[in-house]
């Protein structure tokens, strides 16, 4: 990392944190007073979902893979917009949009794949398009649901995952010796991964009484277990996106965020973590 890139990171990183804090504060105070708690954060997450899918489509097309970009972008936008139609309390019809969306994304492509002209790349087209929708649109839609059901849960997941990421980086550069998975990401180490897990567990224990009580009570043992779960999903999401970028021959998903890459680079560690904690939240509340 060059000095200019490091300087940009040192400036842009705190600005992003300030933006997240401002959005959360407005949502939990001003919007709450208007009976619209969680709407602002859910809107931002919806925009990030669309941007992430757009980057996914661009990466796949640049690498020469077939993907129905217009279709998956349209369905993602509609699904994320539909999140505001539900109360997210009883969990009755809230999953309809992603189930219907999956069918709408897959079925037309499956039909056209049966034609002689499309047969050669039909499976690739189905797989790439469906992966974009399930890997990005599904978890971000569930994150919108968490915003509207229990707003602090989203901040809890983000902090546990992102501070776990930071812990992994610090432990890695300080003690890292053994490569974790060098054929996908040469910079990750076993020591860094263990340090990240420790960091996530610590953050989970510290934030559980601050952000989750009294609606969600985990207790010490469960908070540690949640820290382990979220860190495993965090590292998996990060590695899967690294694999995608390696297969597509790109360094970053885009250059949308200065010195940080793209939106997908920003949310990759959350793509498995949001669904994991969504299940915990629905079971406990």
PyMOL commands that set and color helices and strands:
alter all, ss='L'
color gray80, all
select helices_A, chain A and resi 3-28+30-33+39-62+69-85+96-113+119-149+151-175+190-212+219-248+263-270+273-284
alter helices_A, ss='H'
color red, helices_A
select strands_A, chain A and resi 179-181+185-189
alter strands_A, ss='S'
color yellow, strands_A
deselect
rebuild
show_as cartoon
